[in-house]
Every structure is written in structure tokens, then in C-alpha cells.
Amino acid sequence: MKSLKIILLLNIILIGCVYTYADSSTLPAVLVPPSVRRGYPLKTLILMSDSVSNILIELLHGGSVLFKTHAFPAGTTKNKHIWIGLLGIPSYLEPGAYSIRIIGEGGARELRYRRTVNVINVRYNHEKISLNTSLTELRNRKDPLVKEQTKELIKILFNFDKNALFNTGVFFKPVEGRMSARFGDRRLYSYADNRTAHSIHNGIDFAVPVGTPVHACGDGRVVFADNRVITGKSVIIEHLPEVYSIYYHLSKIDVRKDELVKRGKIIGESGVSGLATGPHLHWEVRVSGVAVDPEIFLKNKIIDKSLILSNILEQ
Ligand SMILES: [Zn+2]
């Protein structure tokens, strides 16, 4: 009964979703929402009575693992271990039924859990972007440096550090300004030589003048602050294990790699550096390496850790 009470209280913690659980009377208990929108993070909560060293969360379709992440420990109280998993669901994933598999390793009791999760459709805008000769050249450049920088970016965004617990609150809007492109926009690039290419917009663009102060959207650690060929002067901040915010096309960077920043701190100024057709800030949020809609985080806390702990302590 006590466990059921805890579970019911935990249902209100992971905001915006209705959760079901594997077993209400004994631990481990696993909470996974029955559905998730594409372009959103799937939030999972696991309550363990004994410690484990590793919890793997996988999204499967037709027996194949499509995406995966790890859960991270979010506190221990009254001999109960709380683990949270955040799995980014790509905006391009076909809506339909998928499986979530959770495997805990290194504990006295084995944790194995599986359930169906429905990925719900979200409709995205379509837009056409014409690139002039120099931007066409930049986007198609076969530069080894671009390849190297892409590899470096992937390495950063897929780095899982279970101790990176900096931010769990509502994000701060990095600039005030008109949104000129939304997350998930389906883009058709029209090149100067009349060729075309498709792409998906992974963030939000704010049309702001060059020199507009850009704020960190949450507490975190700067994991990248440098110039890149395509994205110009760029900053990446780690907020939680495998949760990163990204700021592109800056004119000035005011932070250094490994610097700890507070929510709202000015990290640089917006600009038009790299592949940009006009002055704007590109703001992006990655969860388990996958781009998700940053607007979600302006409305809801990613995790309310203090609420989780205080509710459990009340039992
Ligand atoms: Zn953009």
C-alpha cells in the first residue's frame, strides 16, 4: 500500500504524462507513459529497493533497437533508489506502436521490464529556403574539417555522465524575439544551381539583431564553446545526463569550455556566423542525442527532483 501511495504521488512528478506502473506492491516499480508525441522526450521513472550499477532503456520496433539511453540515479531515500530515464523521440519517427525495454544490471534482483508505447503524430510546417552561391557552396562543401566537427559534436551529444545533475527546472528563453522557424520544420533547400535538398530543422530560430545578448536556458556546464564551419560561433551546455542545449550562429562567445553557468547567464551575443541567411539565434535541445522540441522545456520542468524527494520523505 505504501508503495502504491508513493507511485501515485510520483505520477504527478513527471509532468504532462499519464503513467502506468509494472507492480504497485513490490519494488522495483517502473513508470512509463503509455504514449509519447514524436519530438518529445519519453520520461521514465524507476524505483528500486536495492542498488543497481546500470539501467538501460531501449526503444524497439520489430525486434530492433532504434534508440537507447541510460537512466540516472536521482536520489536515495528510506532505502529506495530513484532512477530517471529521458529518451528523446525523434520528430521523424513514424507514429505507431513501439516497445520500451528496461534492463537493470548489477543489482541483487534482476530488473527486466517491457511495455508498448504509442508514438503520437505531430504535424510540422514545410518551408522553402533559397541559398545564394556562397551558402550553397558552404552547405555542400566536402571539407574534412566539417566531417571532423560533426564527429566531435556527436561525441559530445551522446556523452552520458550520470553525475551531470545541474538543472531540473523550467528553461529560460535564451532571447526575446520573434520565432522565425519552429522545431521540426520540414525544409526544402533550393541551391543556387537549382538543385534541391531536404532537411529537418532541429531547433527554434529567433530573428534577433546581431549583438542581442544570449542567455543560458538553465544551470549547466559548458561542454563546447568554439567556432564551427556550418553553425558558426557555437555554445553547448550540459544540463542533465545526455540533456544538452545548443546555441548557434553567435557573433560573440562569453563563456569557456568546462565553465559552470547559471540559468539566465549571458553566454554570448547573437549573430549571423556560419550557414545563416540572416541574423538569428538557433536554439536546440538534445535528449539522448536526439533533437526534441525546446518549447516543452519553457513550460514544464524536466524533472522536479525536490518534489520527488519531499513526497517520498513524507511517506
Ligand atoms: Zn535554426
Boltz pocket constraint, residues with backbone or C-beta under 6 A from the ligand:
constraints:
  - pocket:
      binder: B
      contacts: [[A, 181], [A, 201], [A, 203], [A, 204], [A, 205], [A, 281], [A, 282], [A, 283]]
      max_distance: 6.0
